[in-house]
Amino acid sequence: MTLTTVPKTGHQTFLYSELATDLDTLKADIAFLGIPYGDAYSVPEIVNDQSNMPAAMRRASDRIVRSIERYDFDLGGPLYDNRPIRAVDCGDVAADIGDLKGHYGRAEAAVRKILAAGAMPIVIGGDHGVPIPVLRAMDGEGPITLIQIDQHLDWRDDVNGVREGYSSPIRRASEMAHVGEIFQIGLRATGSARNEEVEAARAYGAHLISAYELHDHGMEAVLDRIPAGGRYYLTVDLDGMDPSIAPAVAGPCPGGVTFPQARKLIHGLVAKGRVVGMDVVEITPRQDVNQITCITAGRLIVNMIGAAVRAGYFEARA
């Protein structure tokens, strides 16, 4: 089976990028990759609404960015700043009904090929199990400082015996030798975490930053805690954002991260060091209102790309 497949309906690519499914000959600065499926806890979750997220994000492209040459006030100019940036969409990681875990191996292989081509991977989930194979593929990129926006802690060792599902990505990341400090931003209310998961996260040294600490002290204070000169990976669970701007999630909860706060984090990380990749996960498109959740996720990606371009990330390849 091939690593990725081409979307069959709607926009074939995200943000008007080129389609590039031959990862062995990939030439790109930025590579979008859909990973629709995680590691399910139950039969109904094998194909949940989150598996429709990559297609929904592609459909929202013309609301996320009206046209590539347009002036973007988040960035101070067009998305790619009139530079010869090559962005491609590698399609969606293929799944196999006869091997319900094999797509994680294909996801890891796809990200390795993207990195080997010198491109920045921007991954569109799927549920929050998706970063596990992505981070495994980055074992040559470390040490990585992992930055998470999320309502939930995601430190479960397993759920129903499944160790690589959406409640476990940060626990699995903490076990990877190339992952160092972990910052978890926007925590609030309740999820799958029990006292033992909170204790495990604290024992590791994870920085647990509640939404309320963030609102009281601001994102600048959070950025001040993140070491400069690092290599950062950003994972954004949309339920970490406030539901006023991200209603289409399985677990909406008031009090989340605002868009200006998340934007400040992204621009701050790009200015502090090198962002090696990013994912957005956990959108349930059937619950979306006027595509606003996809637009929110897409605008975070736009700010990451625009900041990276202006920081000169891709100049050596231009």
Helices and strands as residue ranges (DSSP letters): E 4-5, E 18-19, G 23-25, E 30-35, G 43-45, G 49-52, H 53-59, H 61-64, E 87-93, H 102-116, E 120-125, H 131-136, E 144-149, H 169-174, E 179-187, H 195-204, E 207-210, H 211-217, H 219-225, E 231-237, G 238-240, H 259-272, E 274-281, G 285-287, H 292-310, G 315-317
